[in-house]
Amino acid sequence: MSQRHLRPRVRRGVTMVELIVALAIVAVGVFGLAGGATLVTRLMGGGTVQSRAATIANAHIEELRAKSCSTLSSGTDTVRSVITSWTVTPVNVSGTARGASISMTVQYQTTKGLRSQFYNTVLPC
């Protein structure tokens, strides 16, 4: 016998066990990415609704700011499924009207139910 036949044969390629382990690792990674993408999509949609509500609240405050203090009144409005209600309270200093305090509540629907945001500002007269 020669030395050549005593050496074990060198195998090339991957075994079935190595292939299954590699596929399992790749599958876990792909499922993790899919779950993360779903979460990001849901959060972006929630941010869009919240931005819309803030924009509507800002528009209402600007409308109130454009009016004179004597014509300001409390009210409620619904725009694009966003419910806005505000309360106007006069700010008096030494019996003289100096401004109006505005308390605004904005409500909008999310996947987890109705959500509210509160805004307060004082408009000078």
N, C-alpha and C positions, 0 to 999 in steps of 0.2 A: 504494500500500500504506500501511496505517496502522501506527502504532506497536504496536498491539494484536497483530498477527499476528507480529511479530518476537520477542516475548518467548517463552521456552520455557514449556511447560505445567508447572504445578506438579502433581506426582503425590502422591496421598494413599495411605496404607497402607504395607505392608512388602513388600519384594521376596522372592522365593523363597529367595535366598541368606541373607538376614537371618533368615528363619524357620528354615532348617536349622541355622544357627549357634546360634540361641537354643535350639532343641530339643536340640542336642548338649550345650550347657552345662547345661541342666536334667537331662538324662539322667545326666551325670557326677555331679551333685549327688545325685540319687536313688540311684544305685548306691553312692555313698559312705555315705549314710545307712543303706542296707540292710546293708552290710558292718559298719558300726559297731553297729547293733542286734544283729546276730548275735554279735559279740564280747561285748557287754554281757550278753546272755542267757547265754552260756557262762560268763563270769566269775561271774555271780550264782549259777549252779548249783554251781560249784566252791566258792564261799564258803559255801553251804548245807551241803555235805558236810563242809567243814573245821570249821564251827561245831558240827555234830553230833558230830564226833570230839572236839572240845575239851569239849563238854558231858558226853560219856560218860567222858572222862578225869577230869573234875572230880568226877563222881559216884563213881567208883572211889576217888579220893583221900579223899573225904568218908566213904566206907564204911570205909576203912582207919583214918582218924582216929577213928572212933567205937569201934574195937576197942582193947583193952589191948595194950601192947607185947609181952607174952608170947605173945599169940595171932596176931601178925602173921606172915604167910608169903607167899612169892612165889607168883605164879600167872598164869594166862592166862584171858581171857574174850572172847567174841564177842557183840556186841550190834549189831543192825541193820547188818550187814556191816562193822562196825568191830572190828578185832582189837586187843585191849589185852593187853599183858603187862607185868608189874611184878616188880621184884626188891627185896626188903627186906634191908637190911644194918644190923645193930645199930651204934649209935654209943656207944662206951665212952669214958669219961674217967676216968683213974686206976683202971681195972678195974671201974668202976661203969657200968651201963647208963643212959645219959642220953637216949636217943632212938633213932629208927629213920630211916635214910635210904631214901627210896623213889625208885627210878629206873623211870620208866614209858615204854613205847613204844606209840604208837597208830598203827595202819596202816589205811588206807582206800583204796578204789579210786577213781581219777579217770580222765578220758578219756585221759590220757597214761600210765597205768599205776598201780602201787601207790605210794602216798606215805606217808611216815612222819613223825611228830612225836614229839619227845622231851621229857619233863617230869621234873624232879628237885625233890624237896622233903625236908625233914627234919621229922619229927613228934617233939615232945618227949614224954618219958615221965614 
